[in-house]
């Protein structure tokens, strides 16, 4: 990397808080004619968005809007070493009538920069290949060999680089060589004036360089912000990237407002002697006609090159599976399935999607091969499919017969229209869930099967939320770390635009309000909100292409070895017409597979989950009683409270239940009516639920007149307003990702008119449309809910029949689910499962079954991890048990922190000494040390006994042992903190086991360890908390005013005391909180001044936090 303090990069002026963040008022673009050029012809050819991570300060759409305001006819986006935001930028530009120019500022292997602009489709393919080559060496350090650029320059225009790192500035000979490769008609010398020392000298030298070689110059602004008001944030981003404060990165910062997108007239006024270089930008822009929004030539493997057409191949695969699956099915089911298959195959053929389904089938067949390798021959897990479908694709019988779904859509009465219909405008989505170990290898196997040039993972972009903004911006401004951390702890954690409001909740808010630095901090947090911070990886989306993918989008290395990413996220991939195959990892599938494996190894019973009874009364009894801790999809606090009222009796009920507690049904006001009507149906089997209109009776019968599933949005639009299935799907989409008000408004009028045509009163039609609009896309398709309900039941069946094996598998599958490991252990203990602590002599690396008990694995010990724990177990197996802490120290392949963690966790208690004495002995134990040249050899320790006598150290208190357990393993299998704290609590504090005896409305005080906090977007600011004492769990409801008063306690304290009013609704019991207090001082006093809070496990956060 070049030294920014070189001759052409002097120190910029000092940063001024008072001047940098003064508000700049600009009018929004209102119908401006962006196609009309300004009086001075100028086009910005060097511009960075926020996708120049931690450098650009504006979103692509902000740049486009500003360009429209300023009268630019075109604008280039040249982010650093990538086209991450280029498609988003191109679509935004097209919407505003501005011509987008695609490009990138590329870093060469010597650290110099050049700016590449795309002239033609061939040039875009070359740019993608060049960027792929730049990222191929080392992750996050792109460097491109100049020789590669010289060889692949067709269709590209090259500018000589920026003022700081430009190739012509630092390596004139290299620039001359590059100019010869491109030719004088496609290589231009870039002139910039960032108002830093040396501008005149540098530009004179560049003019002379251009004249000597017969090249032309071009003026660029190197814009990093859409307005001067945003340049303060740009400086802050540079400080964040440099991991220092503004003062600490002065040489790297610009320190003035010159990096903003400026009016063409202002640019021309700054270059009176180079008017031709200013005007030349427009001439170049006219040549750069490539449009990234047009067809790129992507094609997925469609099996059209086979000996038989894809339609024939798909029919053959599905017919073979049909004969196998329905061989013994009842005649009615078989005939219905046969008719459904014929209709689906015909529809798929009409839509030209046979190759689409065959590609997914081929990937699943590859997953079978991977599963065989992962599971090993003879594994009982082979009875389980390698993966399972989710989403609307579960409603397809073709998906069922190709193995892409595990639910029979005919038997389950699942609709197809949400997934496939004749008016489909894009390829449908098929999401596949896999156990984590299979998924990890499958991703690499897919890349190997289709070729690394033809496949890659989809990117995602980590964006700034409140806490990240607070910490990063605050550090850049040099604010006190302790105050920033205090603010981060009380922050809701999501919307950084609300940081200014949250600052008012801290002490001394008035002082901060008057401080220029804190004032700037609040403004900057609002500006940085939502900006991308760095490239990340989509959970499992992959793109496969027949044409080399690196011709269509750059590819770079992912964080995990063997993986690679394309530079676009799922939205850009969708806009480009790419087919995204979702290979998702699902923790519960991993847990279920391991549980089945444990059952076979411990009990010799082979479990085929596809054949277990789906009507086990014992399973449903536990579900109806909301005894669902650790179960898939029905374990949350909200699900538990709903279960006590809905009381599911079969898989159909469970399907509704899975979909019920979702934002869509909540916002669509369906939850309470459904629950109440279900209770009435249970009391009176002849109860007929009300419908908003008789036309809705058929489509809403199964959900008692309420909209619970996504398919019902389509059904309602078809039944009430006469929509076609395609129109109804269009309505659902309009309410989903972008939530376009204009599109929704158009559909609303169509809906009301259609309903009027069917004789539906306008008031009724508006009521129904309001419910549909409230539901939007924030709900499950019935097919998806059915797939998840089956897994929920299977997990409940395993937990009911084999509780120890299920807990063991859950612990090994962490992190996942609603509850931390400590709560899973407590719940299992309450149900009679014995859980034993880690033991160096008997524990495996992972948790395992020991008789009828669960033994915690060594990998649960912090500072150890799975690989060292496995090595430790292998050492014990090879050379026998450890005879003591000295033998352990000399044999264990661990560093000192790992050995100490073993002792502190209690894993060495079997040696017979108190933990403090074991630590002392560990310190005296001689160990082999590195020796020889470069430390590549080991000098073995002499087998001598220590000569120092072990002092008589005090034993640990009960508090100390419990806290050490939590600190080192995140759980405690022994005493609960509330067991120890109970004698010190005020006498009015009741146990969770006492709540059933209380009257509704009674004043109550409860105390506990916080398990989970939720602040759902649908709850109007209410916070739901779950606390746990030594006997069970308590639900707390914290209203917004109480949350605002005690935000620090709610968000940051692991032990708390809550007072309020006890509420009883049927079997649901809650405490409506009006006062909260931390128990930290009391716990510290009870523990004889031992620090308590830091050792206890943190609560799980959900929703808006």
N, C-alpha and C positions, 0 to 999 in steps of 0.2 A: 504494500500500500504506500502511496506517495505521502511524503511529509506535507501536511497542509501549511506548514510554516515555511515552505520553500519560497523562492523569490517572487512567485506569482500569487502567493496566498498569505498576505500579511495579516496581522491581528486586526479583527474588526472592532468597531467602537463598543464601549461597554453597554450592557443591557440596561435599559431604563424602564422600571416597572410603571412609573407614572405616565410615560408617553406611550408605551407599547400597547396598552390595553384600553386606551380611550375608545369609546364606541364610534364606529364609522357607519353612518346611515346611508344605506343604498336602497333604491326602489327595486322591487321585484319585477322580473320580466313579465309584462302583461301583453301578450300578443305581439311582441316585437317581431319585425321582419328581419330574422337573422340571416336571410339569404342575401340581403343588400349589404355590400361592403362599405366600410367606413370611407371617409374622404381620402385618407391616406391608406394605400394598399399595404396591409401587413397581416400576416398570419403567424401565430405563435407555433413554432415547430419544435420547441423543447419545453415540455410541461410535465410536471409530476403530480400524481394524485396520492391519496393516502395509501395506495397499494405500492408505493415506494416506502416500504414499512419503516416507521419511525423517522421519516424524512418529509414526505408530502403531508400537508395539513388539511387537505380538502377532499371531499368525496368526488367521484367522477361527475355526478349530476350537478354538484355545486360549481364545478369548473365550466360545465356546459351552460348552465344558467348565467353565470358571469360573462361568458363569451358572448351569449346572446345579447345581454345588456350592453356590452361594449361594441357591438356591431361586427364581430368577427364572422366571416363567411365560413371559416373552417378552423379546426383546432387539432393539433397533434397531441397524443398522450404518449409520453416516453418514460415510463416508469423504469426503475433500476432493474435490469436483468430479468425482466418478466413482462408478461401481458396479463397479469392477474385480474386487473379491472378493465381491460380493453374492450371486452364484449359488452359489459355493463355500460361503459362510456359510449360505445358506438350506438347502442340502442337509445340511450338518453339523448345523444346528439341528433339522431334521426327524428326523434319526437319533437325536438325544438327547431328543426329545419337547418341544423348546422352540419356541415360535412365533417365526419370524423376521419382523422389520419392515424393509422396504427403504427406504432414504433416502440423502441426501447432504447434506453441508455445502457450500453454494454460495457462491462469491465473486462479489460484485456489482461493477459497473464502478468504483465508488468505493473498492473494497478492503474493504468491510464484508462480514460473513458472515451468512447465515441458514441455518437447518436445515430441510430439506424432508423430509417423511415421506409415504409412499405409502399411500393409503386404498383405491384401487380400480384395476382395469386401466387405466381412462382416466387416472388419476393417474400410473401408471407410464409410460404413453406420453408424457404431458406432461413428466415428469421427464427421460426420455431426450432429448426434443426440447430442453428447456431446457439440459441439459448439453452437447448437441451445439452449440447456439448459443453457449454460454459458451466453447467451445474453437475456435470458427470463426475468430476474429480473428488470434490469434498463438499459435504452438505453445508449449506449456508455460506459458502465462500465461493461464489461463482467467478470463474476466470476463463477467458476464451483466448486460445492461441491465435495470434494475428494471422498466421499462415492459414488457419482454417477459415477465417473471415475472408481473406483474400481469394480463397478458392471457391467460396459459396456466396458470391455477392450479387448474383443475377436478380433483378427485380427489386433491388434495394438502392436507396439513396443514403449516402453517408455524410454526416457532419463531423467536423474534426474534434468535437468534444468541448466540455464546459471550461470555465475560467480556472477552476481549481485543479482539475485532474485531466484536462483535455490532452489528447495524444499530441496534437500540434504544439501545445504549450510546453510539454515536458520531453517529448521525443520527436522532434521535427523530422528526423530521418525515417522513423517509423511511419509518420504521417505521409511523408513523400512516397514511401513504398506502397502504402494503402491507396494513395491517390492514383498511382499508376495502375493498380489493380482495378479500381472502380472507373477510372477515366474522368476527365474534367467535366463531363456532363452529369456525373452522379456523385462527385465528391466536392464538398464545399467547406471552406474554412469558416469556422464559427466565431463570431465576435460577440462578446458579452460585456456588460458594464455593471457589475454588482456593487459599485461604489466602494471598492476596497483599494488599499494602497497598491500601486503598480498597474492600475487599469490602463492608463495611457501607454506606458511602456510595453505592456503585454500586447495590446491591440495593434500598436505600431509594428511590433515584431511579426504579428500574424498577417497584417496587410503585406508586409515585405515578403513573408514566406509565400503568400498566395501569388503575389506578382512574380516572384522568381520562378514558380512552377507553372505559371499560366493558369491559376485556379481563380475561381470567383469566391467572394466572401458573402456571408449571410448573417444577419443580425438575429439573435435569439435572446429571450428573456430568462430562460432557466426557471420558469415559474414553479413555485412549490406551494402556492396558496391561491385561492380564487379572489381574494381581496386583501388589501394591506392590513385590515383588522385581524386577519388570521395568521400573520407572520410571527406574532408572539408565540402562538402555539407551535409554529415550525421550529423556533429556537428551543422550546421546551422538549420537543420530540428529539432533537439532536442531543440534548442533555440526557434524555432517557436512554437513547441508543449508546451514548458514551458511558452510561452508568455513573454519572456524576451530577453535580449541580450546574446551573447556568454559568457561575463563575469559574467552575472547573473545566469548562469546555469552550472557553472563549475562542481559541484558535479554530475550532470546528464550526462555530456558529457564524451566521451571516451578520446578525446584529443590526440589521436595518430592514426597511420595508421593500427593498428592491426585488425580492423574490416573488412578488405577487403578480397576478395576471393584470397587465396595465392596458389602458386605452391605446389604440394604434397611434393616435395623434401624439400622445405623450412619448411613445417609443420613437416616432419620427423626430420629435423635438430634441431628443437626447443624442441623435446621430445625424447632425446637420451635414457632416462630411461623408456620410455613408448612406445617403438616401437610396442609392441603387441597391445596396445590401439589404435595406429595409424592404424595398419593393420586390426584391427577388424572392422573398418568402412567399408572396402570393403567387408568383410564377411557378415556384416549386410545388406549392400546394395544388395548383391546377393539374400537375402531372401525376400527383399521388391519388389515383382514382380507385384504389382498392377499397372495397366495402366489406367490412368484417361481418356485417349482418346478413350478407347474402350466403347462399349455399356453399359450404366448404368442401363438399365431396365426401362427407362421412358416410360409411356403410358398415353395418354390423354383419358378422357372418350369418348368411341367410340360407345356407345349405343348397343354394341354387346350382352349385357345381357338382352335385351328386349324380349318380346314374338315374335316379328317380326324382321327380319334382318334390319340392319340400312338402307339398300337400299330401302326397302319397306316403312319404316317409313318416310324417306325423300321424297319419291315419293308421299306419302299420304299428307304430309304437303304442298308440292308445288302444287299438283293438286287442293287441296281445295282453295288455294290462287289464282291459275290461273283462276278457274271458277268465282271467285269474281272480280278479277282485269280486266279480259278481257270480261266480260259478255256483255258489250255494245260496245266493240271495233269494228272497221271496220273489215270485214271478212279477208281482206288481212293481216292486222296487227295480227289478232288472229291466222290465219294459220301460219304466220311466227314465232310467239311466241311459238306456239305449237311444231313446228318442232325444234326450238332452245331448248326448254325445254327437248324434248326427247333426243336430241344429248348430252346436258349437263349432264343429269342424267346418260346416258350410260357411258360417259367419267368419271364422278365422281365414278361410280361403278367400272370401270376398275382400277382406281387409288386407290381404297379403301379409299375414302375420305368422304363417306356419314356421318360417325360419326363426322368428322371434322365440316361439315356444321350443323349438328344437335346440336353440342355443342354450336356453335355461336348462332344458333336460340334459344336455351334454355337460354343463357345469355341475349339475347334480350327480351325474354319473362319475365325474371326476371326484366329487366329494365322497362318493362311496369308496373309491380307491384310497383316498386320503384317510377316511375313517378306518379302513382296514389296517392301514399302516399305524395309525395313532393308537387304536384300541388293542392291536396285537391279535394274533390268531387265537381262536378259542375263547375270546372274551365274551361274557354274557351281554355286553353292550351291543353286540351285533344283531340282537333282536330289535334294537331301536333304529329308526331311520337316521341317516347321517345329518339331516336337517329337517326343518319344518317351515311351511309357508305361514305368512301372516298377511293381513290387509285384505283388500277386496278380491285378490286373486284366489282366495280360499273358496269363493263362490263358483269357481270354474271346474267342471268335471274333467276337462283336459289337464288342468293343473293337478287334479287328484290322481289321474291315471298316469301322469308322467312323474309322479313322486314329488311334485312341487307343493303339494298340500297333503295334509294327513286327515282331513275332514271330508267325509262323503257329502257333497253339496246337495245331492238329491234326498238322501235320508234326513239331512239337517234342514231342508227346505230353504236353501240359500239362493238369493237372486244373483243374476249375472250382470244386469244392466250397469251397475256402478263400475264394473271392471271392463266389460266389453259391450259395445253397442254399434249399430251401423253408422252412427254419426261421430264416431271417434275421430278426434283431430290430432292425436299424438299417440305414440306407443304406450300401452298401459304399464303400470308398475307391478313388478313381482318382487316382494321382499322375502328373503329366506333367512331363517334363524338357525344358527349352529352352536353346538357347544364350543366354548372358547378354544380348547386345544385343537379341535378340528378346523375351526375358522382360521387360526393363525397359520397353519400349514396350507390351507386351501388357497389363501390369497397368493402365496408364493407359487403354488402349483398352477393356478390360472395363468399367472404371468409366464411361467415356463411353457405351458401348453400352447398358448396363443402367440408367444414371443414378446420380449420386452419392448420391442418397437411398436407392438400392436395392442398393448394393454397397460393400464395404469389405474391407480386409485384416484378417486375424486378428492380434490382439496376442500378444506374449509378454512375459514379465517377467524382466529381468536380476536374478538373485538373488546374494546374497553367498556367495562362496567364500573360500578361505583368504587368498589374497593381497589381495583387495579388502578383506576384514575387517581384516587386519593393518595395511594402510596407512590406512584410514579411521578405525578405532577408535584406532589409535596416535596419529594426528594429533590427534584429539579430546581424548585424554588428555595431550597435550603431551609424548609420549615422543620420545627422540632419533631423528631421521629416519634417520641412518646405521644405527642398531641395528635399526630397523624394516625397512629395506631388506635388511639382512643376513638377517633372519628370513624375509622374503618370498622371498628367493632360494633358501633351502634348503627352503621349504615345498613340500609336494606340490601345492599350488595349488587343491585341490578342496574337501575337507571342512574348514570353518572350526572344527568342533568339536574338531579334533585340534591346534589351534594350541598349546594348553597342553603337549601331548606334544612338539611340535617345539621349543618353547622350551628343553626340557631338553638339546637337542643343541648349543645355543650355549655359548660360554665364559661363565663367571660365571653359570651357571644358578642356583646357590644364592643369589646376591645378588638376582636377580630374584624368586626364590621368596619372599624375605622382604620384598620391596617392596610396599606396599599398592597402588601405582599399577600395577605389572606384574601383580600378582595380579588386580586388577580388569580389566586388559586381557585376561588369559587367559579370565576368566569371561565378559566381554562378547563376545569373539570367538565363544565357544560359543553365546551367546544370539542373536547376529545371523546365525548360519549359516542359509542358505537363505531369509532374509527378502528380499522383493522390494525392489530398490533404485530401479528406474525402469521406465517403460514402454518396450518395444521392439517390434520387428516380426517376426512369424513369417516364416520364409524364403520363403514363397510362398502361404500359405493365404488364400483369398478366400471371402467369403460373399456370395451373391447372393439377393435376396428379391423376391417379387412385391409384398408389402406394404412400405411404406417401412421400411428397416432401422432408421432413427433412431426409430421407434416401439417397437422391440424392445430396442435396446441403443444407448447413446450412441456417437457417432462423433467422432473428432478428427483433427487434421492429423498426418500422418506426417512423419518427418525429411526425406524426399525430396519434392521439389516434384511436385504432381499426384497424390499418394497420400494416402489416409486410412485410419485404423484404427478398428475397433470396439474397445470397451474390454474385451472378453473374450478369454482365450486359447483355445487349441484344445480344452482339456478342458471349459471352461465352454460354449463353442459347441456341443460335442458333447452336453453335458448338456441344453442348451436345444433340441436337435433341429435345429440349423442344419446345412445342407449346406455342407461346406468343400471347395472345389475347390483342389487344390494345383498351383500353377504354379511349378515349381522351376527355379532356374538351375543348370546343370551345366557346370563348367569344361571338361570333356573334350569335350562337344559343341561348345563354342565353338572349342576347339583343332582338332577334326576338321574343322569347317566351314572354318576359315581355312586349314588344310593343303590341303584340296581346292582352295580358291581359289588358293593359292600355286602349286600344281602346274600349274593351267591357265595362269596368267599367265607362269610361268617356262618351262614345257616344252610348252605347248599340248596337254596330255593331259587329257581330260575324264574324271573318275572318278565312277562311279556305285557307291557303296558297297553298294547292294543287290544288285549283280551281280558283286562280286569273288569269286574262288574261296575257299571256306571250308576248303580242305584243303591250303593252301600248305605244303610240307614245310620250306621255309626259315623260315617264321614259327614253326612248331611246334618247330623245332630251337632257336631262340632262347628260346622259352618253356620248353622242357625243360631248358635250361641256365641258367635263371633270369636270363637277360639281358633284364630287364624294367623297367629304370629308366625312369620316365616313362609307363608303360603304365597304362591304366585298371584299377583293382581288383586287379591282380596284381603290383604294384611294391613292396609293403611287405617288410620283412625277414622277417616270418613267412610271407608268401606265397612269397617266394623259396626259403626253406628247405623249404617243403612241395613246391614245384614240382620240386625236384631229386629228390624221392622219388616223387611221383605221376606225373610226366612225361606230361602230357595229350597226346592224339593227335588229338582231334577236338573239335568244339564241345560235344558232350555231356559229355566229360571236363572241358572248361573250365567248363561250367555247374556241375558238382560242385565244381570248384576254387574258383570265386568264392564259393560258399556255405560251403566247408569251414572257412576261417579266420574264424570268427565265434564269439562267446561261447556261443551255443546248442550247436553241435556240440562245443565244447571242454568245457563244463560237463556235457553229456550223455555225455561220454566216448566220442565217436564218431571223433575225429580219428585217433588212433593205430591203432585197429583197421582203419579204412578204408585208411590208408596201407599198413599191413602186408599186408592182404588184396590190395590192388592190386598190390603188388610180387610177391606169390605168384601172382596171376593172370597177370602178365606173364611169370613164369618157367614157369608151368604153365597153359596155356590151359584145361585140364580141371579146374582147381581149383574146388571148390564151397565158397563161403563158409559159415560156420556161422550159424545163426539161433537166437535165444533160444527160439523155438517155431516149429514148421512153419507155423502160421497166418500168420506174418510173412514167409514166403518170397516171396510175390507182391509185396507192397507195398514190400519193402526190397531187391528183387533188383538194381535199378539202382545202389544204393549199397552193395552187398556186405554187407547185413545190418546196416547202421548207419543212424541217423536223422540226415540231413543237412538236409532241407528241412522247412519248416513244414507243408506238405501231408501229410508223412509222420506227423506227430503225429495228424492226423485219420485217416489210413489205419490206423495202428496201433490207435487206439481203436475203430475200426469192426471191424477184422479180429479183434482179440484179445478185445475186451470187448463186442462187439455194440452199440456206440453207433450212434445215427443220425448223419448228417453234421452236423446242427444241434447235437446234444449234444456231438459231438467239437469243433466250433468253440467251443462254450461252455467246454469244458475248456481249450482254448488261450487263450481270452480271460481265464479265471480266473487263468491263470498269467502274464498279461502286465502291464498297466499298474499295477494296485493290488496284485497278488500277494496276494489275500485268502487267509489261511490257512484260514479257515472254509470258503470256497467250494472251495478245493483239497481240503480234507479230505472234503467231501461227494462231490466227483467221484472221489476216491480209493476210497471205499467202493463207489461205483457201478461203478468200473472193476474192482475186485477181485471183486465179486459177478458182474459180467458175464463176466469171464474164467473164474470157477469154473463158471458155467453152460455154458461151452464146453469144460469139461474141462481147463482150464489149471491146473497146480499153483499154489498161492498164492505159493510162493517165486518162481516164474518171473514171475507177475503183478506181484509187488512189485518185482522187478528191472526189469521193463520200465517200470512206472509211474515208478520212480526216474529212469530215463533220459529219459522224456518230461518229467517235472517239471524235470529239470536243463536240458533244452533250452529249455523255456518258449517265449517269443516272441522270444528274442534270436538269431534266425536268419533266413535269407532264405526266402521261398517259392520253389519251383522256377521259377515263372514270372518272378519278379523276377531270380533268378540267371541265367536264360536271356537276359533282356533285357540285363543287364550283361555277360554273357559275350560276346554278340555285339559290344557296343561295345568290350570288351577286345580281342577278335580284330581288329576293324577298326583300332583304334589300333596294335596290333602289326603289322598288315599295312602300314599307312602308314609306320611307323617303319622297318620292314625294307626297303621299296621306295624310300622317299623320306626318308632320315634328316635331311637338311638342312631340308627344308620342315617336317617334323614338329617338329624342335627349335625352329624359328622360331615356329611356331604355339604350341607349349607355352610359350615365353617370353612371348609376347603374352597368353596366357590366365592368367598368374599373378595372384593366388595360387591355387594348387590343388595337390592331390596330396601325396605323401609327401616329396618332395625340394625343397630350396631351389634357386633358379636356378643358383647356383654349381655344385651337384652335377650338375644336368642338363647344363650346359656341359661339365664334366669328362668325364662319361660319353660324350657325343657326340664329344668330341675323341679319346677312346680308341678310338672306332669309326671314326675317320677324317674326321669333319666339321670343317672349318675354321671357327673363330669369330673374327670381327674386332671390335675395340673400337669404341665410338661415335666418330664423326668429324663435326665440324661441317659439313664440306663435302659429305658423301655420305650420312650417316645420315638415315633418315626418322624420324618421331616414334616409330613402332613398329619392332620388329625386322623385317628384311626379308632376302630372298635377294639375294645379290650374286654373280653367276656361280654357282659351286658352294658358296659360303661363306655363312655367316649373319652379317649385320652387326647389331650391337646398336643398338637405337634410342635416340634422345635422351631419350625419356620414362623410360628406365631410370635416368637421372641424378637423384639426390635433389636436392631444392630446385628441381626443374624441373616435372615433371608433364606430363600428356598435352596439355593445352590450350596452355600456353606452348611446348611442344616443337613442336606443330602450327603455331603462329603463326610460330615461328622457321623452319620448313621452308617455309612459304608466303612469307615474306620473301625467303628465298634463291631460291625459284623465280621470284619476281616481279622481283627486281633483280640476280640473279646471285650467284656465290659471294662469300664474305667475303674481303677482301684481307688482313686482319690483325686483331689483337685490337682495335685502335682502331676499325676499320670495324665490327667486330662490336658493340662497345660502343655505337656511335652508331646502328646500325640495328636491333639486336635488341630486340624488345618485352619485355625482361626487366629485373627489378630487379637490384641489385648481387649479392645472394646467388646468384641463378641464373647470372649471368655467371661468378662465381668457381667455382661447381660445374662449369661447362663446362670451365674451365681445369684444375681439380684432377683431373677424371675422365680427362684425356688427350684429350678431344674436340677440343682446339685444338692438339694436337701437330703437326698438318700445317702450322701456320704457321711451323715451323722453329726455334722458340726453346724452351729448357728451360722447364718449368712455372713455376719461381720467377720467371724473367724475364718470362714472360707475365703473371703476376699483378702484377708491378711496372708493366708497361706498361698493364695494365688500370686500375690505380689512377691513372695519369696521363691516361688518355683522357677528354677532355671529353665530356659528355653533355648532351642537351637537358633542361631543367628546367621544372617547373611555373611558370606566371606568370599574370598577370591576376587578375581578381576571382575569388576562391574557388579559384584554381589550376586553372581549367578550360581555360587555354590553355597552349601549350608555347613556350618560348624555345629556338630551335635552337642547337646548339653550332657555334662557328666552326670551319671546317675547317683548323685550324692544327696544325702538328707540335709535340709537346712539346719544351720547351727543356732539360729536365733530362736529363742523361745516365744511361742505365741502368747501374747498378753491375754489377760482375762477380760475380754471385751463384753459389754452388755448385750443381751439378746434383743431382738427387735420387738417392739410393741405390736399389738394386734393391728393398730392403725398403720404402722410402718410396713408390716407385711402385706396388708391389703393394698395400700397405695403402691407398693413396689410391684405387686401383681398387675395392677392397672397400668402402671407406667411402662412396664416392660412387655406386656402381652395384650393390652387393651381390654382385658377381662379379668374377672376374679371368680374362681369356682367355689370360693369359701364364703366368707361373711360379706354382707351387703353394707355399704356406707351408712344406710339408715338404721341398721342394727346397732351400730356404734353411736350414731348421733341421737337416737331416740331418747335416751335418758336426759339429754341436755335440752330438748325442745320444750317450748311452752306447753303447759298441761292441756290446753285446748286443741292441740294439733292431733288430728285423728289419723288412724291407719287407713290404707285403701280398703282393707277388709271390713272396716266399720261403716263404709258408705252405704251399703244396702239397707242399713237400719235407720238411716236419717230420713226425715220428712222433706218433701219438696219445699224449697224456699228457705230452708234452715241456714243460718250462718254457719260457716265451716272454715277450718284452717287445715291445710294439708302441706306436706313437705315431701321432697323427693329429688332424685337424680334425673335431670332432663334427658329424655331419650330422643325426642324429635320436636322440631318447630316447623310450622307451616303458616305461610301467609299467602293463600291463593288469590289470584287476580280476581276471581269471582266472588270473594268474600267481603268486598268493600272495606278493606283495611283491617279486618278482624284477624287476630293471630290465634292459631290453635296449637296448643302445646300438649305433649304427652310426658308425664313424669312417672317415675318408678320408685316405689319404696320396697321394703323387705317382703311385702306380701303381694304386691301386684302393681297395676298401673292406674293412673288417674288422668282423665281428660280435663284440660283447662281451656277455657275460652277467654281470651284477653281482648276486650273491646278497644277500638282505636285510641280513645283518650287515655286509657290505662297504659296501653303500649307506649304512647308518646311520653308519659310520665316516667315509665320504668324501662325505657328502651335498652339501656345498658344492662340491666338485670336480665331482661328477656333474651337478649342476644348473646350475652357473654358469660353468664353464670351457670356452672354445671349443677350446683345445689341451690335450691331456692325454697322459700316458704311463701305459699299463696293463701290469701284470705278472700272470701267472697260468699256467694249464695249458691247453695246446692240445688241442682236442677235434676228432676227425674221425669223422663218422658218414656213411658213403657219400661223397657229394660235398659234404656240409655241413661247413663248417669254422667253429669258434667259439673264442673265448678265454674260459675261465672265470676271471674276474678275482678276485684276492685282494689286490691293492694298486693304488692309483691316485695319481697326482700331477699337479699342474698344470705345464704347460710355459711359463706366462706369464713367470716370471723369466728363464728361459733364452732365450726369444724376445726379451724386452726387451734382454737383454745382447747377443744376436747382432745385433739391429737398432740397436745403438749408442744405447740408451736411448730409442728411439721407442716410444710406447705402442702395443701390438699388439692386446690383447684387445678394446678398444673398437671397432676397425675391422673385425674379422672378423665374418662373418654369424652370427647366432644359429641354434642348432639348432631343428628342428621338434620339438614336444612332442606326444605322443599318450597316450591312456589316462588314468590317474590322475595322471600327471606325477610 
